[in-house]
């Protein structure tokens, strides 16, 4: 049985299978819209911005107490 999912961009029902080359999107258009949203910064993963003073290969500091 093939899963039917909502396209993350337009919510159109689409097949989530190897037969759908754009999965989980319904089309190349929706895939490119989503990519553009990431590239423009519209989607943001929450978290603290990186510390420019800390080298990227250094271990991460312990989490801060948020209370």
Buried (B, 14 or more C-beta within 10 A) or exposed (E): EEEEBEBBBEEEEBBEEEEBEBBBBBBEEBBEBBEEEEEEEEEEEEEEEEEEEEEEEEEEEEEEEEE
